[in-house]
């Protein structure tokens, strides 16, 4: 799962350089599914977890870092990296 690790590292270390597509890819790999809704956000759900909104920026190709930091926190990506280093 080298692709997952690289993506998680990017979320943790470069939150200002994440695209909407990268957010969606990470969430789908982690078992979230997108619920189609009209509007400028994509909403992902996973049974037993809270919904995660991913904005689709119009002026920039990158998602604003506060959204990325929130996703990182909700998914526990920093803990994932720490636990993965011990293996």
Chimera marker file (.cmm) of the C-alpha trace (Angstrom):
<marker_set name="trace">
<marker id="1" x="0.000" y="0.000" z="0.000" r="1" g="1" b="0" radius="0.5"/>
<marker id="2" x="2.733" y="2.456" z="-0.943" r="1" g="1" b="0" radius="0.5"/>
<marker id="3" x="0.248" y="4.741" z="-2.698" r="1" g="1" b="0" radius="0.5"/>
<marker id="4" x="-1.845" y="5.092" z="0.453" r="1" g="1" b="0" radius="0.5"/>
<marker id="5" x="1.173" y="5.895" z="2.608" r="1" g="1" b="0" radius="0.5"/>
<marker id="6" x="2.402" y="8.569" z="0.163" r="1" g="1" b="0" radius="0.5"/>
<marker id="7" x="-1.036" y="10.142" z="0.042" r="1" g="1" b="0" radius="0.5"/>
<marker id="8" x="-1.356" y="10.144" z="3.839" r="1" g="1" b="0" radius="0.5"/>
<marker id="9" x="2.115" y="11.710" z="4.151" r="1" g="1" b="0" radius="0.5"/>
<marker id="10" x="1.066" y="14.460" z="1.746" r="1" g="1" b="0" radius="0.5"/>
<marker id="11" x="-2.072" y="15.172" z="3.792" r="1" g="1" b="0" radius="0.5"/>
<marker id="12" x="-0.032" y="15.456" z="6.989" r="1" g="1" b="0" radius="0.5"/>
<marker id="13" x="3.006" y="17.303" z="5.624" r="1" g="1" b="0" radius="0.5"/>
<marker id="14" x="1.604" y="19.438" z="2.772" r="1" g="1" b="0" radius="0.5"/>
<marker id="15" x="-2.025" y="20.313" z="3.601" r="1" g="1" b="0" radius="0.5"/>
<marker id="16" x="-1.963" y="23.335" z="1.287" r="1" g="1" b="0" radius="0.5"/>
<marker id="17" x="-1.159" y="21.205" z="-1.796" r="1" g="1" b="0" radius="0.5"/>
<marker id="18" x="-4.053" y="18.717" z="-1.788" r="1" g="1" b="0" radius="0.5"/>
<marker id="19" x="-6.543" y="18.619" z="-4.650" r="1" g="1" b="0" radius="0.5"/>
<marker id="20" x="-10.195" y="17.661" z="-4.421" r="1" g="1" b="0" radius="0.5"/>
<marker id="21" x="-9.460" y="14.511" z="-6.434" r="1" g="1" b="0" radius="0.5"/>
<marker id="22" x="-6.776" y="13.457" z="-3.936" r="1" g="1" b="0" radius="0.5"/>
<marker id="23" x="-9.257" y="13.913" z="-1.076" r="1" g="1" b="0" radius="0.5"/>
<marker id="24" x="-11.794" y="11.766" z="-2.871" r="1" g="1" b="0" radius="0.5"/>
<marker id="25" x="-9.210" y="9.094" z="-3.696" r="1" g="1" b="0" radius="0.5"/>
<marker id="26" x="-8.087" y="8.846" z="-0.043" r="1" g="1" b="0" radius="0.5"/>
<marker id="27" x="-11.630" y="8.634" z="1.276" r="1" g="1" b="0" radius="0.5"/>
<marker id="28" x="-12.611" y="5.961" z="-1.237" r="1" g="1" b="0" radius="0.5"/>
<marker id="29" x="-9.529" y="3.869" z="-0.373" r="1" g="1" b="0" radius="0.5"/>
<marker id="30" x="-10.522" y="4.124" z="3.299" r="1" g="1" b="0" radius="0.5"/>
<marker id="31" x="-14.006" y="2.783" z="2.578" r="1" g="1" b="0" radius="0.5"/>
<marker id="32" x="-16.038" y="5.988" z="2.235" r="1" g="1" b="0" radius="0.5"/>
<marker id="33" x="-18.619" y="6.313" z="-0.516" r="1" g="1" b="0" radius="0.5"/>
<marker id="34" x="-19.776" y="9.510" z="-2.152" r="1" g="1" b="0" radius="0.5"/>
<marker id="35" x="-23.416" y="10.498" z="-1.839" r="1" g="1" b="0" radius="0.5"/>
<marker id="36" x="-24.353" y="12.575" z="-4.860" r="1" g="1" b="0" radius="0.5"/>
<marker id="37" x="-25.733" y="15.996" z="-3.993" r="1" g="1" b="0" radius="0.5"/>
<marker id="38" x="-26.079" y="19.157" z="-6.013" r="1" g="1" b="0" radius="0.5"/>
<marker id="39" x="-23.742" y="21.938" z="-5.009" r="1" g="1" b="0" radius="0.5"/>
<marker id="40" x="-20.081" y="22.760" z="-4.686" r="1" g="1" b="0" radius="0.5"/>
<marker id="41" x="-19.223" y="20.076" z="-2.120" r="1" g="1" b="0" radius="0.5"/>
<marker id="42" x="-18.861" y="16.328" z="-2.354" r="1" g="1" b="0" radius="0.5"/>
<marker id="43" x="-20.114" y="14.421" z="0.684" r="1" g="1" b="0" radius="0.5"/>
<marker id="44" x="-18.633" y="11.077" z="1.720" r="1" g="1" b="0" radius="0.5"/>
<marker id="45" x="-20.193" y="8.598" z="4.140" r="1" g="1" b="0" radius="0.5"/>
<marker id="46" x="-19.042" y="5.455" z="5.888" r="1" g="1" b="0" radius="0.5"/>
<marker id="47" x="-21.180" y="3.356" z="8.183" r="1" g="1" b="0" radius="0.5"/>
<marker id="48" x="-20.373" y="4.180" z="11.798" r="1" g="1" b="0" radius="0.5"/>
<marker id="49" x="-18.502" y="7.395" z="10.922" r="1" g="1" b="0" radius="0.5"/>
<marker id="50" x="-19.537" y="10.997" z="10.506" r="1" g="1" b="0" radius="0.5"/>
<marker id="51" x="-19.919" y="12.443" z="7.019" r="1" g="1" b="0" radius="0.5"/>
<marker id="52" x="-16.964" y="14.256" z="5.482" r="1" g="1" b="0" radius="0.5"/>
<marker id="53" x="-17.456" y="17.193" z="3.122" r="1" g="1" b="0" radius="0.5"/>
<marker id="54" x="-14.912" y="17.891" z="0.404" r="1" g="1" b="0" radius="0.5"/>
<marker id="55" x="-15.269" y="21.264" z="-1.300" r="1" g="1" b="0" radius="0.5"/>
<marker id="56" x="-14.672" y="21.487" z="-5.030" r="1" g="1" b="0" radius="0.5"/>
<marker id="57" x="-12.750" y="24.745" z="-5.423" r="1" g="1" b="0" radius="0.5"/>
<marker id="58" x="-13.569" y="26.878" z="-8.437" r="1" g="1" b="0" radius="0.5"/>
<marker id="59" x="-10.760" y="29.462" z="-8.350" r="1" g="1" b="0" radius="0.5"/>
<marker id="60" x="-7.895" y="27.222" z="-7.259" r="1" g="1" b="0" radius="0.5"/>
<marker id="61" x="-7.097" y="23.590" z="-7.906" r="1" g="1" b="0" radius="0.5"/>
<marker id="62" x="-6.232" y="23.069" z="-4.227" r="1" g="1" b="0" radius="0.5"/>
<marker id="63" x="-8.599" y="22.560" z="-1.297" r="1" g="1" b="0" radius="0.5"/>
<marker id="64" x="-8.060" y="25.094" z="1.486" r="1" g="1" b="0" radius="0.5"/>
<marker id="65" x="-5.798" y="23.758" z="4.222" r="1" g="1" b="0" radius="0.5"/>
<marker id="66" x="-8.362" y="24.053" z="7.089" r="1" g="1" b="0" radius="0.5"/>
<marker id="67" x="-10.515" y="21.450" z="5.297" r="1" g="1" b="0" radius="0.5"/>
<marker id="68" x="-7.497" y="19.177" z="4.835" r="1" g="1" b="0" radius="0.5"/>
<marker id="69" x="-6.457" y="19.563" z="8.470" r="1" g="1" b="0" radius="0.5"/>
<marker id="70" x="-9.990" y="18.652" z="9.550" r="1" g="1" b="0" radius="0.5"/>
<marker id="71" x="-9.988" y="15.535" z="7.344" r="1" g="1" b="0" radius="0.5"/>
<marker id="72" x="-6.543" y="14.602" z="8.697" r="1" g="1" b="0" radius="0.5"/>
<marker id="73" x="-7.845" y="14.961" z="12.253" r="1" g="1" b="0" radius="0.5"/>
<marker id="74" x="-11.114" y="13.078" z="11.692" r="1" g="1" b="0" radius="0.5"/>
<marker id="75" x="-9.373" y="10.174" z="9.944" r="1" g="1" b="0" radius="0.5"/>
<marker id="76" x="-6.464" y="10.064" z="12.413" r="1" g="1" b="0" radius="0.5"/>
<marker id="77" x="-3.890" y="10.200" z="9.637" r="1" g="1" b="0" radius="0.5"/>
<marker id="78" x="-1.048" y="11.317" z="11.925" r="1" g="1" b="0" radius="0.5"/>
<marker id="79" x="-1.688" y="8.303" z="14.150" r="1" g="1" b="0" radius="0.5"/>
<marker id="80" x="-1.733" y="6.097" z="11.048" r="1" g="1" b="0" radius="0.5"/>
<marker id="81" x="1.743" y="7.311" z="10.070" r="1" g="1" b="0" radius="0.5"/>
<marker id="82" x="3.090" y="6.820" z="13.589" r="1" g="1" b="0" radius="0.5"/>
<marker id="83" x="1.726" y="3.287" z="13.865" r="1" g="1" b="0" radius="0.5"/>
<marker id="84" x="2.934" y="2.426" z="10.356" r="1" g="1" b="0" radius="0.5"/>
<marker id="85" x="6.520" y="3.464" z="11.214" r="1" g="1" b="0" radius="0.5"/>
<marker id="86" x="6.751" y="0.818" z="13.921" r="1" g="1" b="0" radius="0.5"/>
<marker id="87" x="5.943" y="-2.019" z="11.511" r="1" g="1" b="0" radius="0.5"/>
<link id1="1" id2="2" r="1" g="1" b="0" radius="0.2"/>
<link id1="2" id2="3" r="1" g="1" b="0" radius="0.2"/>
<link id1="3" id2="4" r="1" g="1" b="0" radius="0.2"/>
<link id1="4" id2="5" r="1" g="1" b="0" radius="0.2"/>
<link id1="5" id2="6" r="1" g="1" b="0" radius="0.2"/>
<link id1="6" id2="7" r="1" g="1" b="0" radius="0.2"/>
<link id1="7" id2="8" r="1" g="1" b="0" radius="0.2"/>
<link id1="8" id2="9" r="1" g="1" b="0" radius="0.2"/>
<link id1="9" id2="10" r="1" g="1" b="0" radius="0.2"/>
<link id1="10" id2="11" r="1" g="1" b="0" radius="0.2"/>
<link id1="11" id2="12" r="1" g="1" b="0" radius="0.2"/>
<link id1="12" id2="13" r="1" g="1" b="0" radius="0.2"/>
<link id1="13" id2="14" r="1" g="1" b="0" radius="0.2"/>
<link id1="14" id2="15" r="1" g="1" b="0" radius="0.2"/>
<link id1="15" id2="16" r="1" g="1" b="0" radius="0.2"/>
<link id1="16" id2="17" r="1" g="1" b="0" radius="0.2"/>
<link id1="17" id2="18" r="1" g="1" b="0" radius="0.2"/>
<link id1="18" id2="19" r="1" g="1" b="0" radius="0.2"/>
<link id1="19" id2="20" r="1" g="1" b="0" radius="0.2"/>
<link id1="20" id2="21" r="1" g="1" b="0" radius="0.2"/>
<link id1="21" id2="22" r="1" g="1" b="0" radius="0.2"/>
<link id1="22" id2="23" r="1" g="1" b="0" radius="0.2"/>
<link id1="23" id2="24" r="1" g="1" b="0" radius="0.2"/>
<link id1="24" id2="25" r="1" g="1" b="0" radius="0.2"/>
<link id1="25" id2="26" r="1" g="1" b="0" radius="0.2"/>
<link id1="26" id2="27" r="1" g="1" b="0" radius="0.2"/>
<link id1="27" id2="28" r="1" g="1" b="0" radius="0.2"/>
<link id1="28" id2="29" r="1" g="1" b="0" radius="0.2"/>
<link id1="29" id2="30" r="1" g="1" b="0" radius="0.2"/>
<link id1="30" id2="31" r="1" g="1" b="0" radius="0.2"/>
<link id1="31" id2="32" r="1" g="1" b="0" radius="0.2"/>
<link id1="32" id2="33" r="1" g="1" b="0" radius="0.2"/>
<link id1="33" id2="34" r="1" g="1" b="0" radius="0.2"/>
<link id1="34" id2="35" r="1" g="1" b="0" radius="0.2"/>
<link id1="35" id2="36" r="1" g="1" b="0" radius="0.2"/>
<link id1="36" id2="37" r="1" g="1" b="0" radius="0.2"/>
<link id1="37" id2="38" r="1" g="1" b="0" radius="0.2"/>
<link id1="38" id2="39" r="1" g="1" b="0" radius="0.2"/>
<link id1="39" id2="40" r="1" g="1" b="0" radius="0.2"/>
<link id1="40" id2="41" r="1" g="1" b="0" radius="0.2"/>
<link id1="41" id2="42" r="1" g="1" b="0" radius="0.2"/>
<link id1="42" id2="43" r="1" g="1" b="0" radius="0.2"/>
<link id1="43" id2="44" r="1" g="1" b="0" radius="0.2"/>
<link id1="44" id2="45" r="1" g="1" b="0" radius="0.2"/>
<link id1="45" id2="46" r="1" g="1" b="0" radius="0.2"/>
<link id1="46" id2="47" r="1" g="1" b="0" radius="0.2"/>
<link id1="47" id2="48" r="1" g="1" b="0" radius="0.2"/>
<link id1="48" id2="49" r="1" g="1" b="0" radius="0.2"/>
<link id1="49" id2="50" r="1" g="1" b="0" radius="0.2"/>
<link id1="50" id2="51" r="1" g="1" b="0" radius="0.2"/>
<link id1="51" id2="52" r="1" g="1" b="0" radius="0.2"/>
<link id1="52" id2="53" r="1" g="1" b="0" radius="0.2"/>
<link id1="53" id2="54" r="1" g="1" b="0" radius="0.2"/>
<link id1="54" id2="55" r="1" g="1" b="0" radius="0.2"/>
<link id1="55" id2="56" r="1" g="1" b="0" radius="0.2"/>
<link id1="56" id2="57" r="1" g="1" b="0" radius="0.2"/>
<link id1="57" id2="58" r="1" g="1" b="0" radius="0.2"/>
<link id1="58" id2="59" r="1" g="1" b="0" radius="0.2"/>
<link id1="59" id2="60" r="1" g="1" b="0" radius="0.2"/>
<link id1="60" id2="61" r="1" g="1" b="0" radius="0.2"/>
<link id1="61" id2="62" r="1" g="1" b="0" radius="0.2"/>
<link id1="62" id2="63" r="1" g="1" b="0" radius="0.2"/>
<link id1="63" id2="64" r="1" g="1" b="0" radius="0.2"/>
<link id1="64" id2="65" r="1" g="1" b="0" radius="0.2"/>
<link id1="65" id2="66" r="1" g="1" b="0" radius="0.2"/>
<link id1="66" id2="67" r="1" g="1" b="0" radius="0.2"/>
<link id1="67" id2="68" r="1" g="1" b="0" radius="0.2"/>
<link id1="68" id2="69" r="1" g="1" b="0" radius="0.2"/>
<link id1="69" id2="70" r="1" g="1" b="0" radius="0.2"/>
<link id1="70" id2="71" r="1" g="1" b="0" radius="0.2"/>
<link id1="71" id2="72" r="1" g="1" b="0" radius="0.2"/>
<link id1="72" id2="73" r="1" g="1" b="0" radius="0.2"/>
<link id1="73" id2="74" r="1" g="1" b="0" radius="0.2"/>
<link id1="74" id2="75" r="1" g="1" b="0" radius="0.2"/>
<link id1="75" id2="76" r="1" g="1" b="0" radius="0.2"/>
<link id1="76" id2="77" r="1" g="1" b="0" radius="0.2"/>
<link id1="77" id2="78" r="1" g="1" b="0" radius="0.2"/>
<link id1="78" id2="79" r="1" g="1" b="0" radius="0.2"/>
<link id1="79" id2="80" r="1" g="1" b="0" radius="0.2"/>
<link id1="80" id2="81" r="1" g="1" b="0" radius="0.2"/>
<link id1="81" id2="82" r="1" g="1" b="0" radius="0.2"/>
<link id1="82" id2="83" r="1" g="1" b="0" radius="0.2"/>
<link id1="83" id2="84" r="1" g="1" b="0" radius="0.2"/>
<link id1="84" id2="85" r="1" g="1" b="0" radius="0.2"/>
<link id1="85" id2="86" r="1" g="1" b="0" radius="0.2"/>
<link id1="86" id2="87" r="1" g="1" b="0" radius="0.2"/>
</marker_set>
